[in-house]
Amino acid sequence: MLLTRWKSPLRRVLGDTAANVLIEFSRIRFVLFGVLDLMHPERGGGPFNGQQARVALFESILAKSSPAIIVETGTYLGSTTEYLAATKLPVYSVESDRCAYGFAKARLWRRHNVHLKRGDSRAALQEWLDGPLHNHSSGPALFYLDAHWSSDLPLGEELAVIFDRCGDAIVMIDDFRVPFDSGSGYDDYGDGKVLVPAYIEPAVHSFRLRGFYPSTPSAEETGLRRGCIVLVKEASLIRDMEALPLLREAIPSSI
């Protein structure tokens, strides 16, 4: 967390008492956001940013492809993680922020199929895919990538880790620009760190990936109306994605 990293400078400038108040307030905000999320999921909280069409899309992918495991990067307050846990599948989720991780850990303590880790998403993916997830054989692995919320954007490296180790991956990227839908929100962290097709082009080219966007217009979506893209490599998974009415394949020039 930013204030925690600046603890020493804050104390030098403001003194111990004022600095501690700011740091504690920054921690409390996670609890407040979490409580609001639990009470009012329709206001952008709840799973998948409160987006009902995104939930329907995710459920259609689950039904069509029957994944064996689900992996999430960016647990945050655990809203989407809690939804994923209800599938009864093994869920692996990683969060880098200490306070968000603590809230999610408390929220999910009864979900015994959830393996929650605090740390860097790239390192966690490597650890899991080289370890407990190395030989998953009862179905593909479904990844939900949502660890992008700072200047250190891990998405490109996450894709490389995943598709280098897991050919039967289905990857859904949150906060991604949908080229034909200006109403879909996406993340922009400055030059070279914008979640647009050009950013993932190296991974698409290297691993020969196929991309699919939501077919539901953002105007018909609920919640925060963020865009996304689904990436697959294996031929059978490409056919699965092509068969889903809630997805629209990206043409190569606009992926």
Buried (B, 14 or more C-beta within 10 A) or exposed (E): BEBEEBBEEBBEEEEEEEBBEBBEEBBEEBBEBBEBBBEEBEEBBBBBBBBBBBBBBBEBBBEBBEBBBBBBBBBBBBBBBBBBBEBEBBBBBBBBBEBBBBBBBEBBEEBEBBBBBBEBBBBBBBBBBEEEBEEBEEEBBBBBBBBBBEEEBBBBBBBBBBBEBBBBBBBBBBBBBBBEBEEBBBBEBEEEBBBBBEBBBEBBEEBEBBBBBBBBBBEEBBBBBBBBBBBBBBEEBBEBBEEBEBBBBBEEEEB
